[in-house]
Amino acid sequence: MIRSFAAGVWRTFVTDLRDDVDAEMMRHRRETPAPLVTRRIAMVCFGAAVTLLFVRFAGRDGEIDWAIDGLRDIGLVGASKKLEWLMERSPDKRIYQRVWWAAGRLIGYGLIPLLIAKLVLRDSVTNLGFKAKGTGKHIPIYLAMFAIVAPLVVIASFAPGFQAKYPYYRLGPNESLWPKLFMWEALYASQFIALEFFFRGFIVNGLRQSIGYAAVFVPIMPYAMIHFGKPLPEALGSVLTGFVLGTMALKTRSIWGGAAIHVSIACSMDFLSLWQQGKL
């Protein structure tokens, strides 16, 4: 019975999906001049590269010299000094550093591909995953995914490496959870929506008509790479997660289920770490 169920899931979400999306690709290629197909592939791939470079070099909380120096160079000395004080000497510098980190990802994973989609690809965000209609029927699948991952996250939370990494916003001595930790969690959640749009919307659904089912595999490598520096089990799990969430985004044409999974698990990891540290 279990084997039959697993075979049915694989057929529905892999083989049938592959055949349907590849058929869609072939229709698109028959109706679209080859240079336009190639142009779209190039723009998505170059856009993804620009996004990843921006996030890596402009959105890290420990690397702000470029912004401080840039403001000074264009004559905004006061703004330069203010930013330097907020990020390096302010009593609240920890939350400002987290805001900087989240803003870098919202701009990188969200705004940059959104602008490319609208101005270069001339595509709608609905086609690239910001579609809620029809997503509800897949909620049981996402709940099942969460039910599978949640116990693994709880087990991992006992590891010293996990507690050393999470939460990203470190509470100060005797600091209460409200308001800064909850402010951080809201920022954390929003950047996961941007991340899902980038990997599973802009890349996966952006390439579906050009390369078909193979679009699922394109973002798996860079998605694994952004997990460098995370605990090894999480980094390894990103490969499977990339495949599963990419498949679901291709199936549903929506990023919202994947975003909900990501937010739920990530925020759970923060609160589990705090629980293990006796701060909850």
C-alpha positions as YAML, in Angstrom:
chain: A
units: angstrom
residues:
- id: 1
  name: MET
  ca: [0.00, 0.00, 0.00]
- id: 2
  name: ILE
  ca: [2.79, 2.43, 0.95]
- id: 3
  name: ARG
  ca: [4.68, 1.48, -2.19]
- id: 4
  name: SER
  ca: [1.60, 2.11, -4.32]
- id: 5
  name: PHE
  ca: [1.03, 5.49, -2.64]
- id: 6
  name: ALA
  ca: [4.65, 6.52, -3.17]
- id: 7
  name: ALA
  ca: [4.46, 5.47, -6.82]
- id: 8
  name: GLY
  ca: [1.33, 7.56, -7.27]
- id: 9
  name: VAL
  ca: [2.97, 10.63, -5.70]
- id: 10
  name: TRP
  ca: [6.05, 10.21, -7.91]
- id: 11
  name: ARG
  ca: [3.88, 9.84, -11.01]
- id: 12
  name: THR
  ca: [1.76, 12.90, -10.18]
- id: 13
  name: PHE
  ca: [4.52, 15.25, -9.09]
- id: 14
  name: VAL
  ca: [7.45, 14.06, -11.21]
- id: 15
  name: THR
  ca: [6.74, 11.99, -14.32]
- id: 16
  name: ASP
  ca: [3.34, 13.44, -15.24]
- id: 17
  name: LEU
  ca: [4.52, 16.94, -14.33]
- id: 18
  name: ARG
  ca: [7.66, 16.44, -16.43]
- id: 19
  name: ASP
  ca: [5.61, 15.36, -19.43]
- id: 20
  name: ASP
  ca: [3.11, 18.21, -19.07]
- id: 21
  name: VAL
  ca: [5.74, 20.93, -18.66]
- id: 22
  name: ASP
  ca: [7.91, 19.58, -21.46]
- id: 23
  name: ALA
  ca: [4.85, 19.53, -23.73]
- id: 24
  name: GLU
  ca: [4.20, 23.16, -22.76]
- id: 25
  name: MET
  ca: [7.82, 23.95, -23.62]
- id: 26
  name: MET
  ca: [7.53, 22.33, -27.06]
- id: 27
  name: ARG
  ca: [4.36, 24.31, -27.84]
- id: 28
  name: HIS
  ca: [6.06, 27.51, -26.73]
- id: 29
  name: ARG
  ca: [9.14, 26.81, -28.84]
- id: 30
  name: ARG
  ca: [7.02, 26.13, -31.93]
- id: 31
  name: GLU
  ca: [5.21, 29.44, -31.47]
- id: 32
  name: THR
  ca: [8.18, 31.60, -30.43]
- id: 33
  name: PRO
  ca: [11.21, 32.63, -32.52]
- id: 34
  name: ALA
  ca: [14.34, 30.83, -31.32]
- id: 35
  name: PRO
  ca: [16.25, 34.06, -30.55]
- id: 36
  name: LEU
  ca: [13.52, 35.12, -28.12]
- id: 37
  name: VAL
  ca: [13.67, 31.78, -26.31]
- id: 38
  name: THR
  ca: [17.45, 32.06, -25.98]
- id: 39
  name: ARG
  ca: [17.18, 35.70, -24.92]
- id: 40
  name: ARG
  ca: [14.83, 34.80, -22.08]
- id: 41
  name: ILE
  ca: [17.15, 32.04, -20.85]
- id: 42
  name: ALA
  ca: [20.09, 34.45, -20.96]
- id: 43
  name: MET
  ca: [18.23, 37.23, -19.14]
- id: 44
  name: VAL
  ca: [17.02, 34.92, -16.36]
- id: 45
  name: CYS
  ca: [20.51, 33.44, -15.89]
- id: 46
  name: PHE
  ca: [22.32, 36.80, -16.02]
- id: 47
  name: GLY
  ca: [19.68, 38.29, -13.74]
- id: 48
  name: ALA
  ca: [20.15, 35.45, -11.27]
- id: 49
  name: ALA
  ca: [23.91, 36.03, -11.30]
- id: 50
  name: VAL
  ca: [23.48, 39.76, -10.63]
- id: 51
  name: THR
  ca: [21.07, 38.99, -7.80]
- id: 52
  name: LEU
  ca: [23.43, 36.53, -6.13]
- id: 53
  name: LEU
  ca: [26.37, 38.93, -6.43]
- id: 54
  name: PHE
  ca: [24.32, 41.76, -4.93]
- id: 55
  name: VAL
  ca: [23.21, 39.64, -1.99]
- id: 56
  name: ARG
  ca: [26.75, 38.38, -1.39]
- id: 57
  name: PHE
  ca: [28.56, 41.69, -1.58]
- id: 58
  name: ALA
  ca: [25.98, 44.34, -0.71]
- id: 59
  name: GLY
  ca: [23.67, 42.67, 1.76]
- id: 60
  name: ARG
  ca: [26.00, 41.27, 4.42]
- id: 61
  name: ASP
  ca: [25.64, 42.87, 7.83]
- id: 62
  name: GLY
  ca: [29.40, 42.85, 8.39]
- id: 63
  name: GLU
  ca: [30.30, 44.48, 5.09]
- id: 64
  name: ILE
  ca: [29.03, 48.07, 5.06]
- id: 65
  name: ASP
  ca: [32.20, 50.01, 4.26]
- id: 66
  name: TRP
  ca: [31.13, 50.31, 0.62]
- id: 67
  name: ALA
  ca: [27.93, 52.09, 1.67]
- id: 68
  name: ILE
  ca: [29.64, 54.32, 4.24]
- id: 69
  name: ASP
  ca: [32.38, 55.29, 1.79]
- id: 70
  name: GLY
  ca: [29.89, 55.71, -1.06]
- id: 71
  name: LEU
  ca: [27.72, 58.13, 0.92]
- id: 72
  name: ARG
  ca: [30.81, 60.11, 1.87]
- id: 73
  name: ASP
  ca: [32.07, 60.19, -1.72]
- id: 74
  name: ILE
  ca: [28.84, 61.73, -3.02]
- id: 75
  name: GLY
  ca: [28.87, 64.40, -0.33]
- id: 76
  name: LEU
  ca: [26.42, 62.89, 2.16]
- id: 77
  name: VAL
  ca: [28.88, 63.01, 5.03]
- id: 78
  name: GLY
  ca: [26.20, 63.28, 7.71]
- id: 79
  name: ALA
  ca: [24.35, 60.22, 6.38]
- id: 80
  name: SER
  ca: [27.65, 58.35, 6.17]
- id: 81
  name: LYS
  ca: [28.46, 59.07, 9.81]
- id: 82
  name: LYS
  ca: [24.92, 58.20, 10.89]
- id: 83
  name: LEU
  ca: [25.02, 54.85, 9.11]
- id: 84
  name: GLU
  ca: [28.43, 54.07, 10.59]
- id: 85
  name: TRP
  ca: [27.19, 54.91, 14.09]
- id: 86
  name: LEU
  ca: [24.01, 52.85, 13.73]
- id: 87
  name: MET
  ca: [25.83, 49.79, 12.44]
- id: 88
  name: GLU
  ca: [28.97, 49.87, 14.57]
- id: 89
  name: ARG
  ca: [28.53, 51.89, 17.77]
- id: 90
  name: SER
  ca: [24.82, 52.20, 18.49]
- id: 91
  name: PRO
  ca: [23.51, 50.36, 21.58]
- id: 92
  name: ASP
  ca: [20.97, 48.82, 19.17]
- id: 93
  name: LYS
  ca: [23.53, 47.91, 16.51]
- id: 94
  name: ARG
  ca: [22.58, 44.22, 16.61]
- id: 95
  name: ILE
  ca: [19.06, 44.87, 15.33]
- id: 96
  name: TYR
  ca: [20.29, 47.46, 12.81]
- id: 97
  name: GLN
  ca: [22.74, 44.89, 11.45]
- id: 98
  name: ARG
  ca: [19.87, 42.41, 11.07]
- id: 99
  name: VAL
  ca: [17.75, 45.05, 9.33]
- id: 100
  name: TRP
  ca: [20.64, 45.68, 6.91]
- id: 101
  name: TRP
  ca: [20.95, 41.94, 6.26]
- id: 102
  name: ALA
  ca: [17.21, 41.53, 5.61]
- id: 103
  name: ALA
  ca: [17.04, 44.65, 3.43]
- id: 104
  name: GLY
  ca: [19.87, 43.31, 1.27]
- id: 105
  name: ARG
  ca: [17.91, 40.13, 0.65]
- id: 106
  name: LEU
  ca: [14.63, 41.89, 0.04]
- id: 107
  name: ILE
  ca: [16.31, 44.10, -2.57]
- id: 108
  name: GLY
  ca: [18.42, 41.28, -4.02]
- id: 109
  name: TYR
  ca: [16.01, 38.36, -4.06]
- id: 110
  name: GLY
  ca: [12.89, 40.48, -4.46]
- id: 111
  name: LEU
  ca: [13.33, 43.86, -6.12]
- id: 112
  name: ILE
  ca: [16.09, 43.08, -8.65]
- id: 113
  name: PRO
  ca: [14.39, 40.02, -10.24]
- id: 114
  name: LEU
  ca: [11.04, 41.82, -10.07]
- id: 115
  name: LEU
  ca: [12.46, 44.73, -12.09]
- id: 116
  name: ILE
  ca: [14.05, 42.33, -14.58]
- id: 117
  name: ALA
  ca: [10.74, 40.48, -14.93]
- id: 118
  name: LYS
  ca: [8.76, 43.66, -15.58]
- id: 119
  name: LEU
  ca: [11.25, 45.72, -17.61]
- id: 120
  name: VAL
  ca: [13.26, 43.09, -19.49]
- id: 121
  name: LEU
  ca: [11.20, 39.90, -19.66]
- id: 122
  name: ARG
  ca: [7.92, 41.84, -19.87]
- id: 123
  name: ASP
  ca: [6.31, 39.17, -17.74]
- id: 124
  name: SER
  ca: [3.75, 39.40, -14.96]
- id: 125
  name: VAL
  ca: [4.56, 38.47, -11.39]
- id: 126
  name: THR
  ca: [1.52, 36.18, -11.48]
- id: 127
  name: ASN
  ca: [3.21, 34.02, -14.11]
- id: 128
  name: LEU
  ca: [6.33, 33.97, -11.95]
- id: 129
  name: GLY
  ca: [4.69, 32.61, -8.84]
- id: 130
  name: PHE
  ca: [2.79, 35.40, -7.10]
- id: 131
  name: LYS
  ca: [-0.45, 33.54, -7.68]
- id: 132
  name: ALA
  ca: [-2.69, 32.52, -4.80]
- id: 133
  name: LYS
  ca: [-5.61, 31.06, -6.78]
- id: 134
  name: GLY
  ca: [-5.61, 27.27, -6.70]
- id: 135
  name: THR
  ca: [-2.88, 27.07, -4.07]
- id: 136
  name: GLY
  ca: [-5.32, 26.03, -1.35]
- id: 137
  name: LYS
  ca: [-5.89, 22.56, -2.77]
- id: 138
  name: HIS
  ca: [-2.22, 21.78, -2.20]
- id: 139
  name: ILE
  ca: [-2.20, 22.79, 1.48]
- id: 140
  name: PRO
  ca: [-2.37, 19.13, 2.71]
- id: 141
  name: ILE
  ca: [0.82, 18.38, 0.76]
- id: 142
  name: TYR
  ca: [2.67, 21.30, 2.33]
- id: 143
  name: LEU
  ca: [1.38, 20.34, 5.78]
- id: 144
  name: ALA
  ca: [2.68, 16.80, 5.22]
- id: 145
  name: MET
  ca: [6.06, 18.23, 4.20]
- id: 146
  name: PHE
  ca: [6.18, 20.31, 7.38]
- id: 147
  name: ALA
  ca: [5.19, 17.27, 9.47]
- id: 148
  name: ILE
  ca: [8.12, 15.33, 7.99]
- id: 149
  name: VAL
  ca: [10.70, 18.08, 8.51]
- id: 150
  name: ALA
  ca: [9.57, 19.38, 11.91]
- id: 151
  name: PRO
  ca: [10.79, 16.38, 13.99]
- id: 152
  name: LEU
  ca: [14.18, 16.57, 12.25]
- id: 153
  name: VAL
  ca: [14.45, 20.25, 13.15]
- id: 154
  name: VAL
  ca: [13.61, 19.48, 16.79]
- id: 155
  name: ILE
  ca: [16.31, 16.78, 16.90]
- id: 156
  name: ALA
  ca: [18.85, 19.10, 15.25]
- id: 157
  name: SER
  ca: [18.10, 21.84, 17.79]
- id: 158
  name: PHE
  ca: [19.92, 19.85, 20.49]
- id: 159
  name: ALA
  ca: [23.23, 20.15, 18.63]
- id: 160
  name: PRO
  ca: [25.68, 22.84, 19.86]
- id: 161
  name: GLY
  ca: [26.30, 23.93, 16.27]
- id: 162
  name: PHE
  ca: [22.58, 24.63, 15.83]
- id: 163
  name: GLN
  ca: [22.42, 26.72, 18.99]
- id: 164
  name: ALA
  ca: [25.55, 28.62, 17.96]
- id: 165
  name: LYS
  ca: [23.94, 29.56, 14.63]
- id: 166
  name: TYR
  ca: [20.39, 30.41, 15.65]
- id: 167
  name: PRO
  ca: [18.66, 32.72, 16.17]
- id: 168
  name: TYR
  ca: [20.30, 35.22, 13.84]
- id: 169
  name: TYR
  ca: [19.22, 38.04, 16.13]
- id: 170
  name: ARG
  ca: [21.06, 37.54, 19.41]
- id: 171
  name: LEU
  ca: [19.21, 38.66, 22.50]
- id: 172
  name: GLY
  ca: [21.27, 40.78, 24.87]
- id: 173
  name: PRO
  ca: [21.62, 39.96, 28.58]
- id: 174
  name: ASN
  ca: [18.19, 40.11, 30.21]
- id: 175
  name: GLU
  ca: [16.63, 41.37, 26.96]
- id: 176
  name: SER
  ca: [12.97, 40.46, 26.51]
- id: 177
  name: LEU
  ca: [11.63, 38.88, 23.34]
- id: 178
  name: TRP
  ca: [9.49, 41.92, 22.61]
- id: 179
  name: PRO
  ca: [9.88, 43.99, 20.54]
- id: 180
  name: LYS
  ca: [13.20, 43.43, 18.78]
- id: 181
  name: LEU
  ca: [13.09, 39.66, 18.39]
- id: 182
  name: PHE
  ca: [9.58, 39.81, 16.92]
- id: 183
  name: MET
  ca: [10.64, 42.67, 14.66]
- id: 184
  name: TRP
  ca: [13.47, 40.46, 13.49]
- id: 185
  name: GLU
  ca: [11.17, 37.48, 12.89]
- id: 186
  name: ALA
  ca: [8.91, 39.65, 10.70]
- id: 187
  name: LEU
  ca: [11.93, 40.74, 8.64]
- id: 188
  name: TYR
  ca: [13.17, 37.16, 8.53]
- id: 189
  name: ALA
  ca: [9.82, 35.94, 7.21]
- id: 190
  name: SER
  ca: [9.60, 38.65, 4.55]
- id: 191
  name: GLN
  ca: [13.03, 37.87, 3.13]
- id: 192
  name: PHE
  ca: [12.01, 34.22, 2.75]
- id: 193
  name: ILE
  ca: [9.12, 35.32, 0.53]
- id: 194
  name: ALA
  ca: [11.65, 37.22, -1.59]
- id: 195
  name: LEU
  ca: [13.97, 34.20, -1.61]
- id: 196
  name: GLU
  ca: [11.18, 31.90, -2.80]
- id: 197
  name: PHE
  ca: [10.25, 34.38, -5.51]
- id: 198
  name: PHE
  ca: [13.85, 34.44, -6.74]
- id: 199
  name: PHE
  ca: [14.59, 30.71, -6.76]
- id: 200
  name: ARG
  ca: [11.18, 29.17, -7.43]
- id: 201
  name: GLY
  ca: [9.43, 32.07, -9.15]
- id: 202
  name: PHE
  ca: [11.93, 34.04, -11.20]
- id: 203
  name: ILE
  ca: [14.18, 31.08, -12.06]
- id: 204
  name: VAL
  ca: [11.92, 27.99, -12.07]
- id: 205
  name: ASN
  ca: [8.75, 29.51, -13.48]
- id: 206
  name: GLY
  ca: [10.73, 32.04, -15.49]
- id: 207
  name: LEU
  ca: [12.40, 29.19, -17.39]
- id: 208
  name: ARG
  ca: [9.57, 26.66, -17.55]
- id: 209
  name: GLN
  ca: [8.48, 27.51, -21.09]
- id: 210
  name: SER
  ca: [12.04, 27.84, -22.35]
- id: 211
  name: ILE
  ca: [13.62, 24.66, -21.00]
- id: 212
  name: GLY
  ca: [10.67, 22.70, -19.60]
- id: 213
  name: TYR
  ca: [10.95, 20.43, -16.60]
- id: 214
  name: ALA
  ca: [14.72, 20.99, -16.48]
- id: 215
  name: ALA
  ca: [13.91, 24.38, -14.88]
- id: 216
  name: VAL
  ca: [13.53, 22.53, -11.57]
- id: 217
  name: PHE
  ca: [17.22, 21.66, -11.53]
- id: 218
  name: VAL
  ca: [18.74, 25.01, -12.54]
- id: 219
  name: PRO
  ca: [18.47, 26.74, -9.12]
- id: 220
  name: ILE
  ca: [19.44, 23.70, -7.03]
- id: 221
  name: MET
  ca: [23.19, 24.42, -7.22]
- id: 222
  name: PRO
  ca: [23.05, 28.13, -6.25]
- id: 223
  name: TYR
  ca: [20.44, 27.30, -3.61]
- id: 224
  name: ALA
  ca: [22.82, 24.79, -2.04]
- id: 225
  name: MET
  ca: [25.65, 27.32, -2.24]
- id: 226
  name: ILE
  ca: [23.79, 29.95, -0.20]
- id: 227
  name: HIS
  ca: [23.70, 27.36, 2.58]
- id: 228
  name: PHE
  ca: [27.49, 27.26, 2.84]
- id: 229
  name: GLY
  ca: [28.29, 28.14, 6.43]
- id: 230
  name: LYS
  ca: [25.11, 26.52, 7.77]
- id: 231
  name: PRO
  ca: [25.23, 23.29, 9.81]
- id: 232
  name: LEU
  ca: [26.05, 20.36, 7.51]
- id: 233
  name: PRO
  ca: [22.67, 18.57, 7.83]
- id: 234
  name: GLU
  ca: [20.88, 21.79, 6.83]
- id: 235
  name: ALA
  ca: [23.25, 22.35, 3.90]
- id: 236
  name: LEU
  ca: [22.73, 18.78, 2.68]
- id: 237
  name: GLY
  ca: [18.99, 19.11, 3.14]
- id: 238
  name: SER
  ca: [18.95, 22.21, 0.92]
- id: 239
  name: VAL
  ca: [19.56, 20.00, -2.13]
- id: 240
  name: LEU
  ca: [16.46, 17.91, -1.49]
- id: 241
  name: THR
  ca: [14.50, 20.98, -0.40]
- id: 242
  name: GLY
  ca: [15.44, 22.77, -3.62]
- id: 243
  name: PHE
  ca: [14.16, 19.86, -5.68]
- id: 244
  name: VAL
  ca: [10.91, 19.44, -3.73]
- id: 245
  name: LEU
  ca: [10.01, 23.12, -3.54]
- id: 246
  name: GLY
  ca: [11.01, 23.63, -7.18]
- id: 247
  name: THR
  ca: [8.76, 20.74, -8.18]
- id: 248
  name: MET
  ca: [5.85, 22.13, -6.18]
- id: 249
  name: ALA
  ca: [6.35, 25.62, -7.63]
- id: 250
  name: LEU
  ca: [6.32, 24.14, -11.11]
- id: 251
  name: LYS
  ca: [3.21, 22.12, -10.32]
- id: 252
  name: THR
  ca: [1.25, 24.91, -8.62]
- id: 253
  name: ARG
  ca: [2.77, 27.89, -10.49]
- id: 254
  name: SER
  ca: [2.91, 29.53, -7.06]
- id: 255
  name: ILE
  ca: [5.61, 30.35, -4.51]
- id: 256
  name: TRP
  ca: [3.27, 30.78, -1.56]
- id: 257
  name: GLY
  ca: [3.28, 27.19, -0.32]
- id: 258
  name: GLY
  ca: [7.07, 27.07, -0.39]
- id: 259
  name: ALA
  ca: [7.27, 30.46, 1.33]
- id: 260
  name: ALA
  ca: [4.93, 29.25, 4.09]
- id: 261
  name: ILE
  ca: [7.06, 26.14, 4.63]
- id: 262
  name: HIS
  ca: [10.24, 28.18, 4.70]
- id: 263
  name: VAL
  ca: [8.90, 30.75, 7.14]
- id: 264
  name: SER
  ca: [7.39, 28.12, 9.43]
- id: 265
  name: ILE
  ca: [10.55, 26.05, 9.64]
- id: 266
  name: ALA
  ca: [12.97, 28.98, 9.88]
- id: 267
  name: CYS
  ca: [11.05, 30.73, 12.66]
- id: 268
  name: SER
  ca: [10.66, 27.39, 14.45]
- id: 269
  name: MET
  ca: [14.45, 26.99, 14.32]
- id: 270
  name: ASP
  ca: [14.92, 30.36, 15.99]
- id: 271
  name: PHE
  ca: [12.44, 29.63, 18.77]
- id: 272
  name: LEU
  ca: [13.75, 26.10, 19.29]
- id: 273
  name: SER
  ca: [17.23, 27.52, 19.75]
- id: 274
  name: LEU
  ca: [15.94, 30.02, 22.28]
- id: 275
  name: TRP
  ca: [14.11, 27.22, 24.06]
- id: 276
  name: GLN
  ca: [17.29, 25.13, 24.21]
- id: 277
  name: GLN
  ca: [19.12, 28.13, 25.65]
- id: 278
  name: GLY
  ca: [16.46, 28.56, 28.34]
- id: 279
  name: LYS
  ca: [15.27, 31.91, 27.01]
- id: 280
  name: LEU
  ca: [11.68, 30.83, 26.37]
...
